[in-house]
Amino acid sequence: MSHRPRSGLAAVSTALLAMSRHLEVRDVLKTIVASARELLDAEYAALGVPDDHGGFAQFVVDGVSDDQWKAIGPLPRQHGILAAMLKDETPQRLTDVRQDPRFEGWPASHPDMSDFLGLPVRDGDETLAALFLANKRCPRPGSGCGFTEEDEELLGILAQHAAIALTNARLHERSRELTIAEERSRLAHELHDAVSQKLFSLRLTAQAAAALVDRDPARAKDELQQVTALAAEAAEELRAAVVELRPAALDEDGLVHTLRTQIHVLDRAHSARVTFGSFSVRALPAAQEEALLRVAQEALHNALRHSGADRVDVTLARRGTGVVLGVTDNGRGFDPRAVRRAGRHLGLVSMRDRAGGVGGRLTVQSAPGRGTTIEMEVPGG
């Protein structure tokens, strides 16, 4: 038996559960790598998602410090042993990767590697990623135990479930993108119609003013004042189109402005009334603002798509030295105790993970027929 921090079955179960908890692709990739490294007790682990241009669209590592990663430089290309892992279904288990003829092009700052285990993460005929580990930790330093056949089997099981988790995360993100695109398209049509109506009225009023200039200057003046008012309204509608249809820029605009803008878009795009209130909230660390925004988006998505609510109220307020986000709807609600027994519902696991990741906590208040309130509180600095 190879050395492992947990018993085999428990470790595999923990790794698979960890991968299934996340819905964002980046989170899934990081969890796959961390789970593989812990499961097989390796010093280094990495996973690369190939792009269409001979490189990697994403490359996630575990066991490499930030300074080491910066020193390594740009993402690798699909060559050498990495290319073999992407193109060959057979796992690559090597005693010393440096002696393999395919070992080439590794940056000088790359950590030193010896024993190596890698394989593709596949969904049917599609290769989703390449997963590899290096430098098996041994019970006795210097004993040179290396990766075993059992390690290879375990990594194969992990890779099969990683493919499922990664595919689900991609489908989730794609669904979210389609929902956002649908809302933006609907809003664009509404704004286009409103601006078109204003411009049509503006043209008719201008024509009326032109016809009245000679025979009734006073009425012509009134019509021209109406032209001025209509032009101002049209300009305001165009400004709204520019502001509301542009992507949210959390780093540039801050949490309060970004939330207000997105909620205004949702209020225009849905039949439900969506409101936002902000009370004495100061700027927060970037990670906290990102987590609060993502939880708000997830809660709003649930309320507008699944709850049947005709009103959703979002608040962001100071609580002591911290901040609390509240999303309340008057929809059909649910039994939180049943949700906890089921283990997953409406992204609550993902929201709790996001809250916990920034030192916060998520609470859910709901009952059948009585709506839902989701609160996320983060501590102050």
N, C-alpha and C positions, 0 to 999 in steps of 0.2 A: 504494500500500500504506500502511496506517495504521501508526503507530509502535507497536511492541510489544516487551516485554522479552525475548521468545524468538521463534524462528521459529514461524509459524502452526501447523503440524501438531504440532510438539513441545509447544507450549503447550497446545493442545487436549487432546492425549494426557495430559499431566501433570494437567490439571484434571479430566478424567474419571476417571483412576486415583485421584486424591485423594478424589473423592466416593464411589467404590466401596469405600473402605477402612473406612468407619465404619458402625456398626450402631445407634448411638443417634441418635434424631431430632435432638436439639439439636446434636450433633457434625456431622451431615449438613447442617443448615441453615447452620452457621457455615462449613463447608467450601465450600458452594455460593457463598455471598456472597464469601468470600475469593478463590475461584477465578475468579469472574466479574470481580471488580475487577482482579485481576492480568492475566487474559487480555485484557481490553479496555483496560487501562492507564487506569483511571478513578480520580478522587480519592475518590469515595464510592460505596458500594454498600450495598444493603439488600434484605431479603426479609421479607415479611410473610405469616403464615399466618392466614387469616380465621377468626373464630369465628362462632357462629350468632346473634350479637346486634349486628351492625353494626360490630364492631371487629376487632381482631387478637388471636388467642390467643397468638401469638408474633411478635416483630419483631426481627430480627437485623441489625446494622449492621457495616460495616467501613470504616475510615477516619475514624471519629468517636471522639474520646477519651472516657474515662470521665467526665471533668468536663463535657464538652459534652453527653454523653448524659443525665446527671443534670439539667443545666440545661434540656434540651428538655422534660422532663416526661413525662406519661402517654403510653402507646402511642396511636398515631393511630387515627382512625376510618376507615371505608371511605367516603371521600367524595372529591370532586374527581378529580384525576388517578389516585389510587390506586383509586378505584371503577372508573374506565374500564379500568384494567389487569386488574381482576378479572372484568369483565363482557364485555370485548371481546377476541376472539382476535387482533386485529391489533396488532402491536408499536407502541409509542408512541415515535417518534424525533423529538425537538424541538430546534430550535436554541437556544431560550431558554424554559425551562419557566415562567419568571415572567411571560411574555407570553401564555401559554395561558389562555383564559377559565376553564378548569377548575382553575387554580392558586388554591387558597384554603386558609385555615385553618392555614398553617404557623406554628409557634411562633416568637416573636421570636429565641430562642436557636438556632434551627435554622441549620446552616451555609449559607452563600450558595451557591445552585446556579444554573447557567445551562443548558448543553446537557444533554440528558436522553435516556435510552434505557431503556424498560421493557417488560415483557411478562408474561403470566401463565404459571405453571408448571402444566401440565394433564396429567391422567391420563384419557384419553378425554373424557367430557363434564364431568368434575369438575375444578374449579379448586383446586389444592392450595395455591398461594401466588402472590404477586405479587413479581417480581424487577425491581429497577431500579438503574441506575447514573447518576451525574451527574459533570459536569466532566471531560471527556476531557483527559488530559495531552497536550500538544502538543510536538513536537520543539523548537520555538522559542516561548518564553513570549509570550503576546499574539497569536499567529498565528491563534487562533480556529479550529482545525481541526475540532472537533466530532466526533460519532460518525458513522460511515460506513455504507453499505449492507453492507459486509463485516462490520462490527462487529455489525450487526443479525442477519446470517446466523449468525455464530459464537455469539451469545447464544441464538439459537433452538436450535442444536444442543446447547448447554450446558443449556438449559431442558428439552429432551427427556430427556436423561440424568439431570438433576436430579430429574425426576418419577419415574424408575425408582428412583434411589437413595433418595428420600424414601419411596416406597411400600414398598420393601424394609425400610427402617428401621422404619417403622410396623408392618409385619407381624412383624418380629423382636420389637419391644417388646410387641406384642399377644400373641405366642406366649409370651414370658416372663411376662407378666401372667397368662395362662391357667394356666401351669405353677405359678406361685406360688399362684393361687387354688385350684387342684386340691390342692396340698399342704396349704394351710390348711384346706380343706374336709375332707380326710381326717383331719387332726389333730383338727379340731373334733368329728368323729364319734367318734373314739377317746376323746377326753376326755369327751364326752357319755356314752358307754357306761360308762366307768369311774366317773364321778360317779353315774350312775343306779344302778349296781350297789352302790356304797357307800351311797347313800341307801336303797335297798331293804333292804340288810342292817341299816342303822340302824333302820329302822321295825320290822322283825321282832324285833330284839333289844330294842327299847324295849317292844314288846308283851309279849315274854316276861318282861321285868323287872316289868312292871305286874301280870302274872298271878301272879308269885311273891312279891310284896311281903308278903302276909298269911301264906301257909303256909310259905314258906321264905326268910326275910329274907337269909340268908347268900348263897344262890344269886342272889337278886335284886340284891344288892350287886355280885356278880361280873358279872352281865349289864349293870348300869349302868356299870361300869368299861369294859366292851366298847363300850357306847354312846359313852363319852367318846373312846375310841381311834378308833372309826369316824368320829365327827364330825370329829376332827382330820385324818384321812386325806381325808375329803370336802372339808374346807376347803383342804387342800394341792392337791388336784386342781383346785379352782376357781381358786386362785391361779395355778396353772400355765396354766390356760385364759386368764386375763386377761393374764398376762405374755407368753406365747408367741404369742398370736393378734394382739397389737397390732402395728402397723407398726414396723419398725426405726427408731430415732431416733439416728442416728449423732452428730449435733451434741450431743444431750443425754446419751447413754450412753457415747460413746467407741467406738473400734474393737474393743477386746477384748470388752467386754460385748455389743456388737451381733453380732459374729461368733459368740460363744458361744451366744447366744440363737437365732440363725438355724440354727446347726449342730444344736442340740438339737431344733429343729423338724424339720429334715431327717432326723435319726436316728429320730424317731418316725414320720415320714411314709413312709419307704422301708424296704424289706426289708434293704438294705445297712446295715452298721454304719458310722456316721459319728462320728468323734471330733475333739476340739479340745484343743490344748494351747498355753498361753501362757507364755513364759519371759522375765521381766525386761523387758517392753516398757513404755516410757513413752509419754505422749501425743505425737502427731506433728502437724505442720501439717495443717490441714483438707483441703487438696488431696491430700496423701499418703494420709491415712486413707480418703478417698473412693475413690482409685484402688486401694488395697489391697483394700477391700471389694468393689469391682466385679470385680476380677480373681478374687478368691476365689469370688464368686457364679458367674462364668462357668466357672471350672474345676470347681466342684462340679456345676453343671448338666451339663457334659460328662461327668464321671465317673459321675453317677447315671443319666443318660439314654442315654448312648451307649457306655460302656466295658464294660458287663456286669460291673462290679466288685461284690464283696460286702463290701468294706471300703474306706473312704476316710478318710484321716487328714489333718487340717489342723493346722499349727503356725504360731505367730507368735513370733519370737524375736529378741533383739538379736544383731547381728553387727558387732563393732567399735562404731562410733558410729552405725551404721544399724540397720535392721530388715529381716528377711527373712520372707516368707510362703512356706509350703510346702504344696502340696496333692498327696498321693500316693494313688494307687489301685492295686488289684491286678487291674485289668481286662485286656482283650485287648491293649492297647497299639497302637502304630503305628510306622512308620519316619519319624522327623523329617526325614531327608534327602529323602524322597519328598514330604513336606509342603512343604518349602521350594521344591522344583521346581514343585509344583502351585500355590504362591502363597497358598493359603488353606485352612484346615482348622480346624473346631471353634472358631472365634473367636480363633485365635492372633494374627492380625493386630491385632484390636481390643485384645487384652490387651497386646501389645507396644506399641501406641500409648499405652495408658493408662500403662504403666510409663515409657516414654520421656517422656511429658508431665510427669512429676513428677521427672525426673532419675534415674529408676531403670532397671533392666534386667530382662528376663524370660528365663529359661532353661528349656528343655524336655528332659527325659530320658525316653526311651521306646524300646521295641522290641516287635515283635509277640510276644504271649504273655507279656510281662514287665511289664505295667502301665505307668503313667505318673507322673512327678513333675514338677510345674510349680512353679518358684520365682520369686518377684518380690522383688528387693532394692531398697530405697530408701536413699539416703545419710543420714547424720546431719546435724544442724544445726550 
